[in-house]
């Protein structure tokens, strides 16, 4: 079971500069498919604070990106975004959904990266302390363990270990976080894993019992702290600074956690 333990910027700098648009477009198509499933389930509205981020940078003539965030009665903050320079080896794409406090279903975390090898992250972000709440673990993580272990043994996927301890702490026990060769076989595996995960996550939402009204404010506050910390402490933010400078990167990071949001939280 191979492992990768490198900074994202080191992976990019130590790799050949190649055009990765083919993989970038495959990733875009995959995220569009997954987002369509989510859009069909939830009532969502684009937050006006992200309209100016619909397109930024110089893409396709240089680095660029797009960030759109949404909210709704059942969704606190959903982000659909990409950042990078696909003509020169790098693109980072996100689809994350942070649920409102009406249920305790784990949040949905998904990221796809090309640097120029492939990389993906897929997780059910827990909303409780799993050590303290064994029933929550049994509901959302124990059933995924066998499949997670089976994929861990796939020799074509290298388990990615972040050099940032905080990021390692943010992963659930069944988080997928892997580097891989961009073969048709491997990208197809990522496609199947992500579709299965989103389908299962949507079922969780439909089947979840409601959170008591008097517990929702505390849950919403915890969710926001988690989302902000993960966005602000992401080591990959250095690539945004490299491409667009600190001011724009700070605005993008706020877009990831909702620091400039206009719509009310659910």
N, C-alpha and C positions, 0 to 999 in steps of 0.2 A: 504494500500500500504506500505509494509515493506521496510526498507532501511538498508543497511550495511554501517557502517562507521568505518573501521578498516584498519590498515596497513597490507600489504600483508604478511610481515614476521610474524606479530602477528597471522594472520589467520593460517599460516602454523604451527607455534610453539604451538598454542593452540588446534591443531587437532591431532587425532591419526595418527601414522605413518602406512600407509597402502599402498599396491601395487595398483597403479592406471593405470597399463598398458592397461587395456581394454579401458578406456576412452581415454588415450593417443593415442592409435592406431586409435580409431574412429575419434579423432581430426585430426590426420595425414591424414587419408583417405579423410576427408572433405576438408582440405586445398588442397590436391592433386587434387580433383575434381574442386575446384574453380580456382586453378592455371592453370589447363588445359584449362579452358574457356579463361583465360587471355592470355595464350600462343598462343591460336588459333587466337587471334585478333591482337596481337602486334608482331613486329619484336624485339626480345630481345637477348642480349648477356651477358653471365656471366662476371661480372667484375673480373679481375684477382686478385684484392686485397683480395677477399673473398675465394679464392681457399684453402688457409691454414686453413680456418674456416669450411671447409666441415665436419670435425669431430674433436671435441676437448673434453678434459676431459677424464673420465674413463668409460663412459657408455658402456655396461650395468652393470659394476661392481661398479658404483658409479655415481656421477653427471656428466653430459655431455651435448652436444648440437651440433647444426649445424647452420651455417648462410651462405646463398647464396644471393648475390645481383646481379641485372641485370639492364641493361640500353639499350636504343634503340632510334630510331628517334622520337618516340612519348612519351617515358617514360624516365623520368629523373632518377628515382631510385626505383626499386622494391625489396623488401626484403621478403624472405621465410626462416623462421628460427624456431628453438625451443631451449629451455634451461631448464634443470631441473634434477630431480632424480625421475623418475616415480616409482621406487621400494619403495620410501619413501615419497609418498603423493604429490609431486609437479612436475608440468610441465607447461611451458609457451610457446605458439606457436604464431607466427605472420605471416600474409600475408598483406603487405602494398604496395600500388602503388602510387608513386608521379609522376604525369604527367608532361610532358614538357610544355613550355609556349605557345605552338601553340593553345591551348584552355584554357578556364577558368573553365572547369568542375571540381567539387570538387575532391580532392584526395580520394583514397580508404583506409580506416583504418579498420583492422580486427585483433583481438587477442582472443585466447582461452586459458583458464587457468583451471588447476585442482589443489586443495590445501588442502584437497582432495575433497571438494565440487566443483561443476562446476562454471564457470564464463565466460562471454564473453563480448567483446567490438566490436561494429560495427558502423561505422560512415562515413559520407560524409564530409571530412575535407574542410571547406570553404576557398576560396582564395581571398575573399573580406571581407570588413566590412559589415556584413549583415544588420546592422542598417542603414548604409548609402546607400546600394544598394538594394532597395526593390524588383527590378525586378529579381535580382539573387535569393533572398529568395523565391519569388513566383515561380521561375522555378524549384528549386532543393529541397526546404524544405517544403513549404506549402502543396504540394501533398502527403507528407509522414506523415503529422501530425495526421490524423485520425488513421492510423495503429499504429503509435507510442503510442498514448494515449490508444488504445485498449490493447496493450501488457503491458503497464504500470499498468493496472488493473489486470493482471494475478497474483493470489495469490501465485503461485509456483515460481515466480521470484522476488528476492529482489533487488531493485534498489541500485546500488553501488555508494556511494558518496566518492570520493577520499578525503583524509585528506589534500592533497596538492592543494592549491588554484590555482596554475598555471595549473595543470592538469584539474581541473574543468573548467577553462577558455578556455581550448583547445577543449572542446566538443561542437559540434553543437547542436541546439535545438532539433534535432531528433536523437541524438546519443543513441544507445543501450549500456548499461553498467550495467550488472546484475550478481548477484550470483544466483545459482539454484541447486536444488538437481539433482543428475546425473541419473535420471530416463530415461527410453527409450522415454517417452512422451516428456520430456523437451529437450533432445538432438535432437529429431526429429524437435522440434520447432526451435531450433538454426540452424539446417541444412536448413530448409525451409526459414528462414529469411535471412541467408547468401547467399543462391543461388539466391533468388529473388533480393537481393540488388546488387549482382554482375551483374546479367542479366540487371537490370535497369541501372546500372552505365555504362555498355558497350554501351547501347543504347544512353545514354547521350553523350558519346564520339563520336559515329557515327553521331549524329545530331547536334553537337556543331558548331557554327560559328567560323571561325578562329580569333585569336587575331591579331590586327594590328602589323606589324613588329616593329614599333617604341615603342610598349608597352611591348614587350616580355622580354627584358633584366631586367627590373624592376620587372616583375612578377617572373622570375626565381630566382632573388636575394631574394625576399620575401619568396618564397617557401623554399629555402635553409635555411634561418634563422629559419623559423617555424620548419622544419624537425630536425635541429640540436638542437633547444631548447627542443622540445618534447623528443628527444632521451636522451639528457644529464640530463634533469630534471625528468625523470621517477623514481618515488619512488621505483619501483620494481628492479632497478639496484642494490639495496642492496643485493638481492638474488644472483646476479652474483658474487659480492665481497665475499659473504659467501662461495660459491661453488668453485670459481676459483681464487680469489685474485684480487687486484686492477688493476694490469697491464693487465691481460687478459680481465677483464671487460671493461677497457678503450678501448681496441682494438675492443671488441664487440660493444660498443656504437658507435665508429667511423664507424663500419660496418653498423649500422642502419641508419646513416645519410650521409655516403659517404665521411668521412674524409680522407680515404686512397685511394680513387678511382683512377683507372688508365684510364678508358674510358672517353672520352670527354662528357660533358653535351650536350643534344640536343639543 
